[in-house]
């Protein structure tokens, strides 16, 4: 689970940010739900595709 934490956290942040923006008028339309899904899945895929730096380079 630890290896997936970065991707899951990034996807959650992106999705919740898009949802927060969609809720500014007090409702979420179907098109806004699509935007939330695209933001969540896009962030998940992008973050998952980028490998972590080896521990020696992270310092």
C-alpha positions in Angstrom: 0.0 0.0 0.0 2.9 2.4 0.8 4.0 2.2 -2.9 0.6 3.6 -4.0 0.2 6.3 -1.4 1.7 9.1 -3.5 -0.6 8.4 -6.4 -3.7 7.9 -4.2 -3.0 11.1 -2.3 -2.4 13.1 -5.5 -5.5 11.8 -7.1 -7.6 12.6 -4.0 -6.2 16.2 -3.8 -6.9 16.8 -7.5 -10.4 15.4 -7.3 -11.3 17.3 -4.2 -10.0 20.5 -5.6 -12.1 20.1 -8.7 -15.1 19.2 -6.6 -14.6 22.3 -4.4 -14.5 24.4 -7.5 -17.6 22.8 -8.8 -19.5 23.4 -5.6 -18.9 27.2 -5.6 -22.5 27.7 -6.9 -24.0 25.2 -4.4 -24.6 22.4 -6.9 -22.6 20.0 -9.1 -23.8 19.5 -12.7 -23.2 16.3 -14.7 -20.5 18.1 -16.7 -18.8 19.2 -13.5 -18.8 15.5 -12.3 -17.0 14.6 -15.5 -14.5 17.3 -14.8 -13.9 15.9 -11.3 -13.5 12.4 -12.7 -11.0 13.6 -15.3 -9.0 15.5 -12.8 -8.9 12.5 -10.4 -8.0 9.9 -13.0 -5.6 12.2 -14.8 -3.7 12.9 -11.6 -3.7 9.3 -10.7 -2.3 8.2 -14.0 0.3 11.0 -14.2 1.6 10.5 -10.7 1.6 6.7 -10.9 3.6 6.9 -14.2 6.4 8.9 -12.7 8.7 6.7 -10.6 10.0 7.8 -7.2 13.6 8.9 -7.1 16.0 6.4 -5.6 16.7 7.1 -1.9 20.3 8.2 -2.7 19.1 11.0 -5.1 16.3 12.2 -2.8 18.7 13.7 -0.3 
